[in-house]
Amino acid sequence: MAKPPADPFVLAQHLAIIQLLSRVVAERRGEALPAMFGGEKAASITVPRASTYARETDRRQLIEWVQANFPEQIITTHSISDPFLRALKDSVKKYGGWLTVTDGAVTEVPGLKRVTSEGGGTPRVTLAAEKDQPVADTDAYRIIAAAHQRGEIDLSDTILAVQGPDARAIENSEENNE
C-alpha cells in the first residue's frame, strides 16, 4: 500500500478529490468521472457498481433441496456437481431462487441466499499524470494548487484538518498578529 504524502497541501488535495466523490456516488456508479479544478482535469474518480451474487448459507439444506428436486445432480459423496451448483447460484443471483423454465415459477433454494453488496467496493481516485512522479510534480498538484490560488476552491479547512487541531490555533494567532 502506498504511503500517504506528508505534505499537508498534498493531503488536502487528496481529500478535496474524495469530497467530490461524495457528490456523485449514488447516481454515477461504474463511470470514470473527471475531477475538474479551474477547468482542468486533475483526476478521475471511479466508484464501483454494487454487485449481486448467490452465497451458499447452509450446505446441508442445499443438498437436501437438490436431492429432493434434482437427484441426478447429487454426487454419491453428497455433493452437488460444480456445473449445477453454478447454475443454481446464477439462478438465485438473477431471480432469487430456482427458475423453472416450463412455467416460470421461482422456487426458494434453501442453503443459497441472494446477496447485494453495499457499494460494490472502494472508490478509486487516479490523479492526472501520476505515474512515477513525485506528488508535487503531478498535473493534479499543479491544477488543484492553481485553482486554490485563484480562489476557485477553498482548501483551508481541509489543510487544517490534515495538520491537526493545533493548526487552527496557530492560524488564528497569525491573523490576530497582522
N, C-alpha and C positions, 0 to 999 in steps of 0.2 A: 504494500500500500504506500502511496506517495506521502511524503512528509509535508504537512501544510507549511506554506511560506510564513516566515517570521515577520515580514514587513506588514504593519497594521493596514497600510493603504491597500496592499495586495489582498489581504484577508477581507477587507471591506468590499473590494471589487467582487470577490467570490460571493460574499453574502448578498450584494446587490443583484447579482445574476440569479441567485437562488430565490430572492424575493420576487423577481419577475416570474419565476416558475410558478409560484403560488397563484398567480393571476390566470393561468391557462390550464391548470391541472385538470379540472373537471371536464371541459369540453374538447380538449385537443390532444388526448392521449394517442401515442403512437406516431405523432408528427414531429419532425425536426423543426423547431421554431427558432427564428433568429432573435437574439438579444441585441437590440439596437440602442446605441448611445450616440447622440449627436448625428443621427442619420447614417451611422456606420455600423456594420455588423461586428460585434465584439465576440460573440459566441453563438453556439447552437445549443438549444435545450431540448432534450427528448424525454418525455415521460412515458414509460412502457404502458402498454394496454393491460387491463386486467385479464387474467386467463381463467378458463373454466376447464375442469378435468374431473375424472371419476377417481375417488380414492377408496381403496378397499378398507372397510372398517371392521368387518367381522368375517374372517376366513371360513369358520365353521358354518355360519349361516349361509354364506355364499355357496359353499359346496353343497349344502343341503338343498338349496333352491335349484342349483344346476342339476343335481341328482334327480329331483322330482320333475323338472321340466325338460331337461336335455340330457338324459342318462348316457347317451352315446358320447357326450363330451367329457365324461368323467374318466379319468385315468385310474387304473386299479389301485394306485397308491393314494387314492382320494385326493387327487389334484385336478386342476382344470387345465385343459390344453391351452398353451400360450396363445394361439390364434383366436380361440374362442373367448378367452379372458380379455384380449384386446378388443374384440368385437363387443363384448359386454360393456367394457369401460367406455368405448366410443358411444354406444347407445345411451348409457347413463349420462355421459357428458352432454350429448346433444338433446336428449328427450327426458332425462330424469329417471329413466327406467328402461326396461327391455321393450323395444318397439316390435310388435308383431306385424309383419308386413301384410298379411292377408286381411286383417281387419283394422289395422292402425291403432290397436289398443296398446297402451303403455302400462307395463306391469312393474311395480316396485321390485328391485332386486336386493333382498336382504344381504347385508355384508358389503354393499357398494353404496357410496354416497356421492352425489354431485356437489362439487365444491367450487366456489368462485373466490379467487384470491382478492384481497383488498389491495387495490392499487396496481398490482402487477409488477412490482419491483422498485428498484431505487432509481430516482431521476438521475439523468446523466447530463453534465454540463461539459461542453467541449469548447475551450477557449480558442479564439481565432489564432491561427499560426503558432500553436504552442509546441510543435514538435522540436525536441532537442534545444529549446531556447530557455535561457533564464527567464523567470516570470517577468522581470522588469523590462525585458526586450520583446515581449509578445505584443501583437496587434491589440489584443484585448486590453492590456495595461495602458497602451497609448490612447486608445479610443475612449476608455472609461475615464482616464485622468483628464483628457481634454474636455470631455463633457462636464466633468466636475468643475474644472477651472472656468468654464464658460457659464457656470451656474445652472446648467440644464438638469443636473441631478445633484441631490444633497446626500453626501456620504458621511456627514459629520457624526450623526448618531450611530451609524454602523461602525465607523472608525473608533469612536469612543467605547462602543460595546466590546470591540475586539481588544482594545487596550486595557479594559478593566474599569472598575468603579472609580479608582483614583484619578483617571484621566479627566473626568468631568470636573472634579475639584480643581485640577491644575488649569484646565481651560477657563473656568470661571475666575480663578485668581489672576490669570493673564489678562483677561478682559477688564477686570477691575483696576489693574495697574496701568492701563493705557490711557 
